[in-house]
Amino acid sequence: MSVKFRLTIMSFLEFAVWGAYLTSMGNYLGSVGLGPKIGLFYAMQGIVSIFMPAIMGIVADRWIPVQRLLGLNHLFAAIFMFATGYYGYTAGSNVDFTTIFTLYSFSVAFFMPTIALSNSTAYTILKQNNLDTIKAFPPIRTFGTVGFIFAMLFVNFSGFTNDVFTFNFTGSSDFISFQSNYYQFFVSGILGILLFLYCLTLPNCPVNDRSEKQSISDAFGLKAFSLFKDKKMAVFFIFSMLLGVSLQITNGYANPFITTFKDAPEYSNSWGASNANALISLSQVSETLCILLIPFFLKRFGIKIVMLMAMIGWVLRFGLFGLGNPGSGVWMFIISMIAYGIAFDFFNVSGSLYVDKETNKEIRSSAQGVFMMMTNGFGATIGMLIAQYIVNHYVFSQTYLSAQLDGWRHSWFIFAGYALVVTILFAIIFKYKHNPNEIDEIKH
């Protein structure tokens, strides 16, 4: 079995663990009366992303081989994810927020660092085998998104009919899908255990045996904060945080929003309302395809235009949710899913390339850490807390279905308006002169 194939399996499982619950957890929380708390669950992912990856990076650099630490993190994350599912099973409809939130928080605290650890494992093993990481890694990472989609679809179409496990592709009314109950946590836990065991078979990645060790401040990216002295970089990082506000909103609320239509007679038998996870999975399909377009667009238009495309993508992502429905308007949902690929990939990948190009090698890794901290840490956390307030005000405070659906539309339009304002400000404030050869410069 080739090294690239083995790493492809690792990447597939890595993101399948996440895909089992990330887009459907909000649906389950709403079904047990915790809809007003959805934002806190997704904000916790951002909170732990501020410090846990850096801590685990220090551990991997100094004491534990990265592939082994990757497996151990998945083991602990799986244990707490199983505990979350088991508590949901025993509590039924009487789920206590503090208990389930605590168990879930411990799980994501161990899971979130694994994204960086899996990348480090892949890079190290590829280099050990004299393979070009620039050429070899993207296809490996692409199968991570495939794993995410696979887990989403499994959770969507798996469930129970009259207490009998079955698969259902029609969305019949007597079918209870995993996407609306605690079984999604068990699916994630099982995948996590499989990945833990699989990591035991991966080639060893020795710890750093150099005499100089990375300091705590460097590990946390503090040295790279000197980049804020550069006006251009300061503006870029601030806008990274502002755009990061949008990153987790649809992961938390798209599924509950689409599923709400099931209670409306005109949409109760529609495929889209019954299979929200499958519909949302089109976003990940788009994401996979858009990765392949980034080099061309960067070469042709430059980073500023590509970032603006991403921002407009967020406007479309939110706005079309507000305009569409799972019936005659399902085409708007589909376009929204396609726009997600542009919104997510063009922002994250082009932003990462810009940071790489604009920083020297001494602080390049730390600068990437600051970029992730501003987007997936501070930005995503702030975004989910604000989104929770808006959705609670317009949706979960309403008693009648018609008022809830109107509330969802108002919420999506607010999110779209925010993204539009950020887009306009970025176009005016961020100054960048495109160099058609910048992609070649980045590669070298």
N, C-alpha and C positions, 0 to 999 in steps of 0.2 A: 504494500500500500504506500503510495507516494506521500511525501511530507505535505504537499499542497492539498491533497485530498483529505488527509487527517486534520489539517487546520480548517478545511471547509466544514467538516463535521462539527468541529469545536464552535465555529462561528454560527452554524445553523442552530445548535443547541443553546448557545449564549442568548440569542435574541428570541428563540422560541419560549424560553423561560419567562421573558418579559411580555411577549405577545399574548400569553395565556390569560393575562388579567388586565393589562394596561388600558385597553380601550373598552373593556366590559365591566370593570370594577364599579364604575359609577352607576351602572344599571342595577347591580346587586345592592349597593348601598342605598339607592333610592327605594328598592323593594322592601327594605327592612327599616324604613323610616329615618335613614341617615342622609337623605338627599341634601339637606342644608349643610352637611359637613364634607361633601365631596371635595371641595377645594382644599381642605386641610390635608387630606390623604395625598393628593397630588403635589401640594406644596412641600410635603415632607421629603419627597424625592429631590427637590431643589435644595432644601436645607442640608440634607446629608451630603449632597454633591459639592457643597462648599468646602467641606473638610475631610470627609472619609477617603476619597480617592488619594489625596495627598498623604494621609497617614499610611494607607496601605502601600503606597509607592515607596515610602521610606522603609517599611518592613521588607518589601520585595528586594529593595536595593541592598539592604544590609544583612538580613538574617534568613529569609525563607525564599527558595527558588520561586520565580514568578508563576510557573505553571502549577506548582503545588499550592501556593497561596490562592490562586484562582479557584482551584478545586475546594479548598477549605472554606472560602467565602461562600461558594455555592452551597456547600453542605449546611452551613449555619443559616443561610438565607432560606434554604428549603425547609429546615426544621421549623423555623418561625412561620414560614408560609403554611406548612402543614398545621401548625398550631392555630393559625388564623382560620383556616378552613374548618378545623375540628371545632373551634369555638362557635363558628357560624352554624355548624351542624347541631351542636348541643343547645344553642340559644334559640334556634328557630327564628321567630319573628321578634323576640325580645332581646335584640342585640344591644349590648351596652357599648356606647361609643368609646369610653376610656379603655376598656379591655381589648377590643378588636383593633383600635388605633395603635395601642402600645405594641401588640404582637406584629402588626403590619409594619410599624416603624422600624422595629429591630430587623425585620426581613429585608426591607429596602436599604437599611444602613449597611448591610453586608452585600447586597446585590449591586448597588450603584457603582462601587469601585471595580466590579468585575468587567465593566465595559472597557476601562482603560487597561486593566490587567490582561484581558484577552488580546487586546491590540499589542501590548508589550510582548506577550507570549508568542504571538504570530511573528512579529518583527524579529525577535531573538532567534527563533527556530529557522526562519527563512535565511537569516544571515549565517547561521551555523552551517547551512547547506549551500552557501554561496549563491543564493538566489536574489535577484533584484527585487527589493520590496516594492518599488514604485510600479513595477509590472505585475508582480505576483499577488500583492495584497488586495487590490480592488476587487478582482473576481471572488476572492475568499470572503471579503466583507459583504459583497452582494448577496451571497447565500445566507448571511445573517438576516437580511431583510426577508428572504424566502422563508426562513425558519419562523420569523415573526408572523408572516402571513399564514403559514401552515398552522401555527398554534391558534391564531384568531379564528380560522375557518373550522378547526376541530372543535373549539369551544362553542362556536355558533351553531354547528349542525349536530353536536352531541347533546344528549339529554335523556329525559324519561317520558314515557307514555304509559300511564297506569302502573307506575313504579318499575317499569321494565326498561333497562338501558337500550337505547336505540339511536340511530342516526335519522335525521329528518331534514329533507331538502325542500319541503313545500311550505313550511311555516304553519302547519295545522294548529288549530286553537287548543287542542288537548296536549300539545307537546311542551314540556318544560325544558328549555335550553340551559346549558351550563352558563351561558352569558348572563343569565339573570339570577344565579344562585352561587353558593359558596364552593361548588365543585371546581370552579375555575382555579381556585387556590390550590386544590389538590393536584390539578393538572400541572400547574407551575412547579409545585413541590417535587413531583415525580420527575419532571424534566431536569430540575436542579440536581437531584440525586444522580441521575444518569450522567450529567455533565461532571459531577464530582468524581464518579468512578472512571469516566473517560479521561479526565485529567491525569489520573494515575498512570495511564499508558503513554502519555506524551513524553517526548525527549526532554531531558533535564536542561534547565536554563540556569547556569551557575549564578550565584549572587555576585555583586560587584566586589572584586578583590583588590581594587586599586587603593593606594594609600590615602588618596584624598576622598573624603566622603561628603555627600551632599548635605548641606546644613538644613536645619529645620526651616529657616526663612526661605531658602531657595526652593525646598520641596513644596512650600505653600505658594510659591510664585511671588513672594513679597519683593524680591529684587526687581522683578519685571514691572512693578508698579512705578518705577522711575520713568517708564514710557509715558506716563500721564503728564510729564513735563513737556512732551512734544504735543503741540496743539492738535496736529492732525490725528495722532494716535489717541489722544484723549477724547476727541470728538467721535472717533470710530468706536472706542470701547463703550462710551456712553450710549451711542445708538445701538450697539450690540445688546446692551442691557434692555433698552427700550423695546427692541424687537424681540428679545428673549421673553418678554412678557406674554407673547402670543403662543409660545411653543407648546405648552401643555393644555391649553384651554379646550381644544377639541378632543384630546385624549380623555379628558375628564367628563366632558358634557355632551359630546356628539351622540354616544350610545343612548343615554337617558332621553335626550331630545328626540331622536328618531323613534325610539320605542314608545314615547308618549302618544304617538299617532295611532297606536294599536287600539286605544280606548275610544277613538273617533269612529263611528259607524262607517263612514265613507272610506276609511283607510284600514279598517280592522283585518281585512283579508288580503291586503297588499303584501307582496313579497318583501318589499323594502322595510316596512314597519316590523315585520316578524324576523328579519335577518339583518339587523343593524350591523352586527360585527362583519358579516360578509360584505355588506355594502361599503363599510369603512375600510375594509382590506384593499379596496381599489386605491386608497391613498398610498399604501405601501407598494403596490404594483407601480404606481406612478413614480414613487420615490426611486425605485430600482432603475427605471428607465431614464429618469432625469439625471442620475449620476453620470450616465454615458454622454450626456449633452454638455456637461459643464466645461470640459476643455475647449470645445468649439466656441461656446459663447464667451468664455473668458478671453480667448484669443481674438475674437472678432470685435467685441464690444467693451471689454475692460471690466474691472471689478466693480466700479461704481454702478454701471448700467445693470450688471448681473445682480447686484444687491437690490437695486430698485425693482428689478423683475421679481425678486423674492418678496419684497414688501407689497407689491401689487398683488402677488399671489395670495398673501394673507388677507388682503381686502376682499378678493374674490372668494376665498375659502369661507370667511365669515358671512359676507353679504349674500352669497348664494344659499347658505343654510337658512338665512332669514327669509328668502324669497321662495324657496322650494318646499316640496312635500313628497312623501313616498309614493304618491299616486301619479297623477298627470304631470306633476312637477318634479318627478324623480330625476329627470335629465339635469336639473340644476344641481341636485345632490352629486350626480356623477361628475359634472364639470368641477364642482367644489373639491371632489376627491382628486381629480387630475391636477388642479391648481396646487394642492398640498405638496406634491412632489417638487414643484418649482419653488414654493414658499420655503420648504424645509431644507432641501438640498442646496439650492442656490445660495441660501444664506449661510448655512453651516460650513459647507465645503469652500466656497469662495472666500468667506471670512477667515477661515483657517489658513488658506493660501496667502491672503493679504498679510496676515500677522507674520507668517513665515518669511515673506519677502521683505517686510519692512523692519525686521529685527536681526541683530547679529547672532551668531551661533552660540555665544556665551549665555544669552538669556532667552534663546528661542523656545526651549521647552517650557520655561517659566511663563513666557508670554502666551503660549498656547493655553497654559493653565489659567491665566487671567481671563483669556477669551472665554473659556468654558465656565469659569466662575461667574463672569458677568452675565452670560446667556442662560445656561442651564441651572446656575445657582441662584444668584440674586434676581435676575430677570424672571425666570420661571416661577420662583417662589412668590414674588410680588404679584405677578400676573394671576396666579391661581387664587390668591387671597382676595384680590380685587374682583376677579370673575365670580368667586363664591358669593361675595356681597351683592353683586349685580343680579346673579341668577336667583339667589334667595329672595331678593326684593321683588323681582318681576315674575318669578315662576313659582317657587315653593311656598310663597306666602299666599298664593291663590288657591281657592277651593274648587272652582269650576274648571272643567277641561278647556273650554274656549278661552278663558282668561289665562290659563297656563300656556296654551299654544301662542297666544298673543304675546305673553311674557317672554317666551323663547325668541320670538321674532325681534322684539325690542332689544333683547340681550345681544343677539347676533349682530344687529345693526350698530349697537354701541361699540362692540368689538371691532367691526369693520371700520367705523368712523375713527376709532383710535389708530388703527393700522394706516388709514389714509393720511391722518395728520402726521404720523411719524414719517411716512413716505415723502410728503411734501417738504417737511423740515430737513430730511436727509438730503433731498435733491438740492436744496438751497444752501445748506450749511457745509456739507462735506465736499471738500475740494480735492479733486483727483484728476490728473492728466493721464490718459490712457497711453500706454506703450505697447504696441502690437507684439513686441518680442518678450513681454513680461512672463509668459508661460515658460518660454525657453530659459529665462533667467531664473525662475523659480526652480526648475528642474536641476539647474547647475549650482 
